[in-house]
């Protein structure tokens, strides 16, 4: 798995952006088109923060991970650090 998001980026998505999108969606109406779009945005923010991977960052060629784009998992399965 590739990680391209740092801890601050993940925390902002989980504790600021997603809750704000949910609150605004509820205020505007959960069944409205804008409300549904905001719920989807909140879900995407939570999913990307959970995996520490943002596909948009790949397209833009950026990374907020302290070590740049960081691969995890593959080498650890074979006992390499």
N, C-alpha and C positions, 0 to 999 in steps of 0.2 A: 504494500500500500504506500502511496505517496502522500506526504504531509507537506503542505505549503502555507499553513496558517500558524501563527504564533499564539501563545496563551492569551495575550491581551486581545487580539482579534477575535478569538473564540469567546472570551468572556463578554466582550461587547455585543456579540451576536446573541448570546444566550440571555444576558441580563439587561440589555438595553433595547436592541433593535427588535427582537422577536416579541417581547412583552409590549413594546410601544405599538407594533403593528397589530397585535391582538386587541389592545384597548381601543385603538382607532377603528378597527373593524367592528367591534361591538358598539361603539358610539354611532357609527354610520349605518349600522344595520348588518347583522351577520348574513342575511339572505340577499343583500344587494351585490351587484357585480363587483363593486369596489371592496366590499367587505370580504367576499370570497377570495379576491386577488390578494388582499392583505393577509388572510389566513394562509394562503399558499406561500406567500413571501416569508411569513413567520416559520412555516414548516421547513422551507429551504434553508433559512438561517440556522435553525436548530439542527438539521441534518448535517449541514456543512461544518458547524461547530463541533458536533459529536465526532465526526471523522477527521477533523482538522484538514480537510481538503476542499478547496474551492475551484471548480472548473473554470470560472471566469478568470481567476488568477493565472491559470495555465494559458488561456487565450491571450491574456495581456502580458504574459511573461514576467509576472511579479511573484514575490513570496514574502510573507511576513514572518516566516519561520526563522528563528535565530541563525540556523545553519543553512539557510537557503532551502531549496527543495530537498527534502529528506525522505529517503526510502526506509521503511520499517517493515519488519515481518519476514521478508524473504531470507535474509542472511541468518536471522536468529533461528529459523527452523533447522538449519544445517549445523548449528553449534558455533557459528562465527559471530564475533562481536561487531 
